[in-house]
Amino acid sequence: MNCKGLKTAPFLIAVIVFLALASPALPLTVEGVGVAASRNVAATDARDVALWNALKSAVANAAKKIDPVSNKNIVERLQKENYTSYIKSYKIIYELSTREEYKVIIEAEIDSLKLKNRLKGLKYASPLSSKGKQGVSIRMIVDAGENSGFPTAAIRDEIASVFRKRGFEVKGAGDGSGIVITAKIKTKSKKTGVNGGKHLYHSLVTLALSAEGADGQTLAESRKSTYELRSESAIPTTTKIKQIAKAASREIVAKLEKRITIRRSFSSPTLLTFSGLTSYLEYEKLDSMLSNSLLGIDSVMQRTLGSDRVEFEVALNMAPGEFAQILNGLEIGGHSLYLEAIYPGRIEYRLIPQYP
């Protein structure tokens, strides 16, 4: 990290004024309910687990109040982060211990500004990584009707093989990270007659393959099918099913790679400028937001401070115009960020005071 032109004197004077006059974020109080199994578990351990679940529930409830249209995937992703960082304080208003479970209900005060900004970042975030291996997990949904012995494992392995060969990292299903590849397979069969004393079947298998990001956004889709006339089996051969699985997987991979390539093209440095600062504390809040919690930035490469403005040189992983809208309207310590202009390689904002 490089820091140049650091002028702290004007900020140090303004900090006193800022701390006295800046209006805090509106308080948000919500309830959270947590339950934990208590059979054959120490009471203190069950209570701890129930309390953590209550804290997680409180953050989810706060997210729904702040942004009622947040989808389930965004809330679940939020809960898997350091969700306690959004809780300013809490108190237990109800506890109940039984032989089977321990239940805790809390009342929590939420840092609504921090949570609001994070939710906005998650909404705009692309689920694709611009660097390193992209993780995928594979979920199989098979509707084989009355047909038994469907080669589910073999088909999953075929799909996984295609992704691995293209440099993707295949993870366990439901690990909550990366892209989720869902394979929906449906079989249909019909008896058509007898040949040589054996029943003949018209067998059809349809595979619908889709890729979804962590926020639930559909990134790519493919649909393939195969047909076979077989005797004594209502399912096409494994080889034929693997062929359509490979074809669909290659199509999905090609679409994902195209999106990743587009994201990588935005990794050249972009200068973010913020004017209208009145305190060093505002700089610290901006720096923390851009460095740690805001999606769309791969890294902050340089910071330059002036008397009433600050510049951040960053590497973006999305189009500058799309990223600019993420910051527009965000609240920073009693101020709102106002998007003033977008130029090639530079985005300009101004901090506007919020008045009651």
Secondary structure by P-SEA (a helix, b strand, c coil): ccccccccaaaaaaaaaaaacccccccccbbbbbbbbcccccaaaaaaaaaaaaaaaaaaaaaaaacccccaaaaaaaaaccccccccccccccccccccbbbbbbbbbcaaaaaaaaaaaaaaccccccccbbbbbbbbbbccccccccaaaaaaaaaaaaaaaabbbbbcccccccbbbbbbbbbbbbbccccccbbbbbbbbbbbbbbbcccccccbbbbbbbbbbbcccccccaaaaaaaaaaaaaaaaaaaaaaaaaaaaaccbbbbbbcccccaaaaaaaaaaaccccccccccccccccccbbbbbbbbcccaaaaaaaacccccccbbbbbccccccbbbbbbbbbcc
